Amino acid sequence: MQRFELVDGKSSKFWEIDVQGSAHTVRYGRIGTDGQSKEKSFDDGDAAQAAAEKLIKACLLYTSPSPRDLSTS
């Protein structure tokens, strides 16, 4: 699972993606909440991974938190 966060003066959001076999699950919301999740299925694992990588590239404003940040979440 990969997690990204957007924290600035107005926002405190997270976005996660997890690829499992031929599907990926995206979870997003305000930091400190469970957020919402959506799962999408694909024909195979390669297609799921490619779609996940495309979504990750589109998350330009979000940054990956440091490992220390993740341990406090």
N, C-alpha and C positions, 0 to 999 in steps of 0.2 A: 504494500500500500504506500502511496505517495501522498503527502499532505503539504498544502500550501496555505499561506495566511496573508491577509491584507489588513494591516493595522496602520491607521493614520488618524488625524484629528477627528474624523467623522465616522470611520468604519473600524470594525473589529470582526472580520469574517474569516472563515476557513473554507477550504475546498479540498476534498480527498478523492482519490480514484484507486480502485483495487481491481486487478484483472484476475479472474479465476476461470481457467479453462477457456471456453468460447463465449464468455460474458464479462462485462465490467460493471462495477457499481460505482456511482458517483454520489458522494455525500457532501452537503454544503450547508452553511448557515452561519449564525453568529457564534463566535468563540465563547465557550462556556455552556452551549446548548447541544442537544443531540442533532439538531439540524434536520434536514430532509434527505432522503436518498432515492435514487432512481437506478434501476438495473436495465441493461440492454444486452440482448443476446445477438450473437453473430454466427456465421456459418462454421467458423473454426477459430482456434486460438490465435493464429496469426492475424486474422482480421480484427479480433478484439484488441490485441496489442497495438496494432496500427491505429485504430480509432482512439485508443487511450493516449497514444503519443501525440496525435493531432490535437486532442483536447488540452493536453498539457502545454503545448506550444501556444495555444490560444489564451492561456492564463498569464498574460504578460505582466499584469499589475501585482499578482500574488508572488510571494517569495517562499522558499522552503525554510521552515524554522530550523534552528540549530537543534542538535540532539538533546541539549540541556532543556530547551523550551518544550520539547515533546515529553520529557519525563515529568514535567509539572502540569501537563494537561489532564 
